[in-house]
């Protein structure tokens, strides 16, 4: 590796490599035309490049031909640049998926944000673990089913009736949860909709954004329920005490 960097450190040797990249298999006489120096000087530079394995040679009769060998440079790329490029490619892919997903979902019918003094892990656990959801939900004291893709989560009122059923459709660990929203308290024929939790760390706080999509006419009152839930969740995580509604 040291020999490669030493070989690349001289602009004359880089010029020789550029020349071979443009036209491989050149003789010493050909390469002399690339550099304004003596034949001996060109030979010294070629020797350094050959020792670094950046060029390989083949002798045919009285002539020696030089070929660019890119494999050592690929090793350098694989060691340092490739992981960075992979991260960049992954970031571009994730952004593309996010933009396509957001475009497909359209405009939220309802949206609210709150800041909670807690860790990202704590907020994620509170939004995905059944026992914690039951602890802070303003109306339900039992929740069945942890949030997992394809799994139902049922919110049960103290009288045993199911208030709400949600099915997790997407999970981006510690950052995004998308779920269906079936308001069973409005009757078995009430139209379902969709909601999303978005988590963003903000220093010692986390910003929680709640988005609700595809709300039917007459479901505008869901906004008050979300306000109650967010307030109770914030109190639960910051003080250990939820804000339960009087039933």
Phi and psi in degrees as a GROMACS rama.xvg file:
@    title "Ramachandran Plot"
@    xaxis  label "Phi"
@    yaxis  label "Psi"
@TYPE xy
-61.6357  -39.6608  UNK-2
-64.0671  -34.7107  UNK-3
-65.1093  -48.6154  UNK-4
-66.609  -36.1366  UNK-5
-62.6732  -43.2921  UNK-6
-65.0925  -37.3091  UNK-7
-80.3325  -10.1415  UNK-8
-74.2241  -14.2098  UNK-9
-105.01  128.143  UNK-10
-62.868  -29.5998  UNK-11
-65.8055  -40.3569  UNK-12
-70.6034  -33.2819  UNK-13
-65.9662  -36.4293  UNK-14
-63.6078  -39.1326  UNK-15
-63.3383  -42.1295  UNK-16
-65.5983  -39.0243  UNK-17
-62.0041  -39.8023  UNK-18
-65.0019  -40.4914  UNK-19
-71.1081  -30.4889  UNK-20
-64.829  -36.7608  UNK-21
-76.7474  -36.2797  UNK-22
-148.304  102.087  UNK-23
-76.6786  159.485  UNK-24
77.8958  38.6772  UNK-25
-90.321  150.99  UNK-26
-86.4532  171.741  UNK-27
-59.0104  -41.9082  UNK-28
-61.4693  -39.2311  UNK-29
-62.5793  -44.2739  UNK-30
-74.2057  -22.5182  UNK-31
-60.3859  -31.0933  UNK-32
-72.0692  -16.3513  UNK-33
-77.7106  -39.0212  UNK-34
-110.764  140.583  UNK-35
-88.8812  72.2193  UNK-36
-154.764  175.47  UNK-37
-69.7453  162.22  UNK-38
-57.3037  -40.1255  UNK-39
-63.7657  -39.865  UNK-40
-63.3423  -42.2968  UNK-41
-63.4629  -40.7371  UNK-42
-62.2097  -38.7585  UNK-43
-62.4318  -44.1589  UNK-44
-65.3726  -40.544  UNK-45
-64.7731  -34.1405  UNK-46
-65.0224  -42.0605  UNK-47
-63.2198  -43.1285  UNK-48
-64.8751  -37.5357  UNK-49
-68.7827  -39.2302  UNK-50
-65.7367  -29.1799  UNK-51
-84.0578  -0.931995  UNK-52
65.1896  21.7815  UNK-53
-83.2617  -17.8172  UNK-54
-132.85  152.32  UNK-55
-124.605  153.625  UNK-56
-125.736  156.21  UNK-57
-138.485  125.146  UNK-58
-96.2467  126.764  UNK-59
-127.49  109.517  UNK-60
63.8265  -127.875  UNK-61
-88.2121  -4.54132  UNK-62
-108.125  145.662  UNK-63
-115.368  124.552  UNK-64
-107.788  143.333  UNK-65
-114.11  136.585  UNK-66
-129.628  138.881  UNK-67
-69.8444  131.527  UNK-68
-112.891  105.205  UNK-69
-85.7915  -7.89809  UNK-70
-61.4556  -42.4008  UNK-71
-60.1637  -35.4363  UNK-72
-67.5425  -34.7915  UNK-73
-65.9769  -35.5076  UNK-74
-61.3932  -40.9393  UNK-75
-63.1735  -43.7966  UNK-76
-61.3314  -43.9548  UNK-77
-64.193  -32.8999  UNK-78
-76.8418  -40.7442  UNK-79
-118.336  -48.5344  UNK-80
-78.5885  -36.8525  UNK-81
-58.8041  -46.523  UNK-82
-58.737  -38.8518  UNK-83
-64.8299  -45.4191  UNK-84
-64.3474  -35.5446  UNK-85
-65.1132  -41.7861  UNK-86
-62.9979  -41.1863  UNK-87
-63.2079  -44.2076  UNK-88
-63.3384  -40.1669  UNK-89
-64.753  -40.1588  UNK-90
-63.4929  -41.2321  UNK-91
-63.9875  -42.1396  UNK-92
-62.7431  -44.5984  UNK-93
-63.2376  -39.5957  UNK-94
-64.1794  -42.3841  UNK-95
-60.6019  -44.9126  UNK-96
-61.9555  -42.8225  UNK-97
-63.3317  -45.0715  UNK-98
-63.9901  -41.7994  UNK-99
-65.6148  -39.7507  UNK-100
-66.4868  -45.3436  UNK-101
-64.608  -38.4833  UNK-102
-65.4003  -40.738  UNK-103
-65.2466  -36.8812  UNK-104
-75.7741  -25.6384  UNK-105
79.7302  -156.107  UNK-106
-89.4636  132.987  UNK-107
-64.4127  144.835  UNK-108
-79.6725  -26.709  UNK-109
-144.529  143.418  UNK-110
-152.768  137.043  UNK-111
-147.181  156.764  UNK-112
-133.948  147.366  UNK-113
-145.232  154.777  UNK-114
-110.792  129.357  UNK-115
-122.374  129.999  UNK-116
-79.401  90.8147  UNK-117
-164.497  171.017  UNK-118
-82.311  161.519  UNK-119
-61.9425  -39.5391  UNK-120
-62.4329  -41.9833  UNK-121
-65.5496  -42.45  UNK-122
-66.9002  -41.5716  UNK-123
-60.3291  -44.2639  UNK-124
-62.4926  -41.0049  UNK-125
-65.3242  -28.6712  UNK-126
-90.2442  -9.56667  UNK-127
-123.178  -15.5043  UNK-128
-101.378  127.673  UNK-129
-58.3295  -43.5412  UNK-130
-64.6181  -35.3555  UNK-131
-73.8247  -39.3871  UNK-132
-58.7825  -40.1377  UNK-133
-67.2994  -32.5461  UNK-134
-67.8559  -34.7304  UNK-135
-110.357  -9.40103  UNK-136
-59.5266  134.594  UNK-137
-68.6163  -21.4488  UNK-138
-123.39  -30.6771  UNK-139
-99.666  140.313  UNK-140
-108.899  -0.67859  UNK-141
-135.595  133.845  UNK-142
-129.735  129.675  UNK-143
-113.047  122.017  UNK-144
100.82  117.563  UNK-145
-76.9994  152.99  UNK-146
-67.3985  117.315  UNK-147
-150.517  146.965  UNK-148
-56.83  127.347  UNK-149
85.7353  -3.98243  UNK-150
-100.519  143.946  UNK-151
-86.1642  146.692  UNK-152
-124.453  122.885  UNK-153
-110.61  133.075  UNK-154
-105.911  118.939  UNK-155
-109.595  129.167  UNK-156
-73.829  162.035  UNK-157
-56.6516  -26.8257  UNK-158
-83.2115  1.49501  UNK-159
95.3863  -7.86612  UNK-160
-77.6654  146.384  UNK-161
-80.5524  125.285  UNK-162
-90.0136  -37.2854  UNK-163
-154.482  142.136  UNK-164
-126.21  134.353  UNK-165
-127.563  144.104  UNK-166
-120.839  123.533  UNK-167
-72.1161  126.532  UNK-168
-106.618  -28.7447  UNK-169
-148.47  145.279  UNK-170
-137.32  122.486  UNK-171
-109.648  106.013  UNK-172
-45.8044  124.581  UNK-173
66.4332  10.4119  UNK-174
-135.264  -30.3191  UNK-175
-152.955  136.617  UNK-176
-132.671  127.085  UNK-177
-116.804  134.844  UNK-178
-143.68  155.173  UNK-179
-75.7676  166.635  UNK-180
-141.155  105.119  UNK-181
-110.483  104.124  UNK-182
-80.1893  83.1024  UNK-183
-64.4179  -22.7686  UNK-184
-67.4158  -14.6637  UNK-185
-94.9244  3.41158  UNK-186
109.079  159.721  UNK-187
-66.6565  -19.6397  UNK-188
-99.0765  6.42628  UNK-189
-65.9032  132.781  UNK-190
-65.1498  140.706  UNK-191
-82.0322  159.498  UNK-192
-138.987  -164.74  UNK-193
-135.656  146.68  UNK-194
-137.781  159.849  UNK-195
-138.885  135.628  UNK-196
-102.734  132.875  UNK-197
-122.146  128.631  UNK-198
-114.877  128.673  UNK-199
-132.527  117.893  UNK-200
-63.2135  138.011  UNK-201
-136.144  73.8729  UNK-202
66.8976  -121.181  UNK-203
-81.1083  -6.49492  UNK-204
-112.666  169.397  UNK-205
-125.612  135.894  UNK-206
-92.1869  123.358  UNK-207
-108.649  122.634  UNK-208
-110.674  132.614  UNK-209
-115.111  124.935  UNK-210
-120.866  138.369  UNK-211
-126.689  128.562  UNK-212
-118.069  154.607  UNK-213
62.9692  33.1069  UNK-214
-71.4648  133.848  UNK-215
-83.1446  163.617  UNK-216
-58.0335  135.593  UNK-217
94.054  -5.31667  UNK-218
-102.589  14.8251  UNK-219
-61.757  -24.8726  UNK-220
-67.2821  -10.0936  UNK-221
-58.5954  -26.8325  UNK-222
-58.7867  -40.3682  UNK-223
-66.2414  -38.3797  UNK-224
-63.5216  -40.9503  UNK-225
-64.6792  -38.3842  UNK-226
-63.1892  -42.1442  UNK-227
-63.4775  -44.4009  UNK-228
-63.7479  -46.8696  UNK-229
-62.8847  -39.9945  UNK-230
-65.4575  -42.1404  UNK-231
-68.1747  -40.1751  UNK-232
-61.7713  -44.3558  UNK-233
-61.5812  -46.492  UNK-234
-63.3125  -41.3998  UNK-235
-60.3845  -45.4179  UNK-236
-76.2855  -31.5654  UNK-237
-88.5639  -30.1115  UNK-238
-123.214  -14.8521  UNK-239
88.0038  -1.27512  UNK-240
-120.007  123.362  UNK-241
-83.2774  164.33  UNK-242
-106.259  82.8581  UNK-243
-80.1907  142.62  UNK-244
-79.0999  150.772  UNK-245
-75.4769  122.222  UNK-246
